[in-house]
């Protein structure tokens, strides 16, 4: 199967990876959550080539992860802002951050923490069941195909 064809398979993981499954895309999205929105900011921070960055930004706009917003008329310049679909990626990045700090730590320890705005506490992201509220992990969750529900 070609990489471009993964968006058409019945597996939601494969379809998701067809859009956000490369390092540059996830790092651009991470930087968007950190407040970056302009091409030169992404390029300077990531060190990615202009060609690769242009491809990734265009793909994310096409897939409605980012939207282009004109901020300067002459010459035309655009910002890239997260859409609702793009903002829904945040839990993935939080979980990936927690995994990286646990399993691939730097000597100085965790490099990024999350503070909950409501209570002010630093927390570790964990999944919970939407129905009963209990923690949901590999030991307590069983994937079930749609035809079995």
C-alpha positions in Angstrom: 0.0 0.0 0.0 1.3 3.5 -0.9 1.4 6.1 1.9 -1.1 8.3 0.1 -3.6 5.4 0.1 -3.7 5.1 3.9 -6.4 7.8 4.1 -8.8 5.4 2.4 -8.5 2.3 4.7 -11.1 1.3 7.3 -8.5 1.8 10.1 -8.9 5.2 11.9 -5.2 5.1 13.0 -4.1 4.7 9.4 -6.4 7.4 8.2 -5.2 9.8 10.9 -1.6 9.1 10.2 -2.2 9.9 6.5 -2.7 13.5 7.6 -0.6 13.9 10.8 1.8 11.0 10.7 5.1 12.7 9.8 7.4 14.5 12.2 7.2 17.9 10.5 3.4 18.0 10.6 3.2 17.2 14.3 6.0 19.7 15.1 4.2 22.4 13.1 1.0 21.6 15.0 2.9 21.6 18.3 4.3 25.1 17.5 0.8 26.3 16.5 -0.3 25.3 20.0 2.6 27.3 21.4 1.3 30.4 19.6 3.3 30.4 16.3 1.2 31.1 13.2 3.5 32.5 10.5 5.6 30.7 8.0 8.9 32.3 9.0 8.3 31.5 12.7 7.7 27.8 11.9 10.7 27.7 9.5 13.1 29.4 11.9 12.0 27.3 14.9 12.0 24.0 13.2 14.8 24.4 10.7 12.7 22.6 8.1 13.2 23.5 4.4 10.8 26.0 2.8 9.7 23.4 0.3 8.8 20.8 3.0 7.1 23.4 5.2 5.1 24.6 2.3 3.9 21.1 1.5 3.0 20.4 5.1 1.1 23.6 5.6 -0.8 23.2 2.3 -1.8 19.7 3.3 -3.0 20.8 6.8 -5.0 23.6 5.2 -6.4 21.1 2.6 -7.4 18.7 5.5 -8.9 21.5 7.6 -6.3 21.2 10.4 -5.1 24.8 9.8 -6.8 27.7 8.1 -5.0 30.5 6.2 -5.8 34.0 7.4 -4.6 37.1 5.5 -2.8 39.4 7.9 -1.0 41.7 5.3 -2.3 43.0 2.0 0.9 44.0 0.1 2.5 41.7 -0.4 -0.2 39.2 0.6 0.9 37.3 3.8 -1.0 34.7 5.7 -1.1 33.3 9.2 -1.9 29.7 9.9 -4.4 29.2 12.6 -5.7 26.0 14.1 -9.3 25.0 13.2 -11.6 23.1 15.6 -10.3 19.9 13.9 -6.7 21.0 14.5 -7.4 21.9 18.2 -8.8 18.4 18.7 -5.2 17.1 18.2 -4.1 18.6 21.5 -4.9 15.5 23.6 -2.7 13.5 21.2 0.2 15.9 21.7 -0.2 15.9 25.5 -0.2 12.2 25.6 2.8 11.9 23.3 4.6 14.5 25.4 4.0 12.4 28.6 5.1 9.2 26.8 8.3 10.9 25.6 9.1 12.2 29.1 8.5 8.8 30.6 10.2 6.6 28.0 12.8 8.9 26.4 13.7 11.3 29.2 16.5 13.8 29.1 19.0 13.8 31.9 17.5 17.0 33.3 14.1 15.4 33.5 10.8 16.5 31.9 11.1 19.4 29.5 7.4 20.4 29.4 4.6 20.3 31.9 0.9 20.9 31.7 -0.9 23.2 34.1 -4.7 22.9 34.4 -6.2 26.4 34.1 -9.2 25.6 36.3 -7.3 24.3 39.4 -3.8 25.6 38.7 -2.1 22.2 39.2 0.5 20.5 37.1 -0.9 17.3 35.8 -0.1 14.2 33.8 -2.6 13.5 30.9 -4.5 10.3 31.2 -7.5 8.8 29.4 -10.8 8.2 31.1 -13.9 6.4 30.1 -16.5 8.9 28.9 -19.3 6.7 30.4 -18.1 5.8 33.9 -15.1 8.2 34.4 -12.6 5.4 35.3 -9.1 5.4 33.9 -8.9 3.8 30.5 -5.7 2.0 29.6 -4.4 -1.1 27.8 -5.3 -3.3 30.8 -8.9 -2.0 31.0 -9.9 -1.4 27.4 -10.8 -3.8 24.6 -11.0 -2.6 21.0 -14.3 -3.8 19.3 -14.9 -3.6 15.6 -18.0 -1.6 14.5 -19.8 -4.6 13.2 -19.6 -6.2 16.7 -21.2 -3.3 18.6 
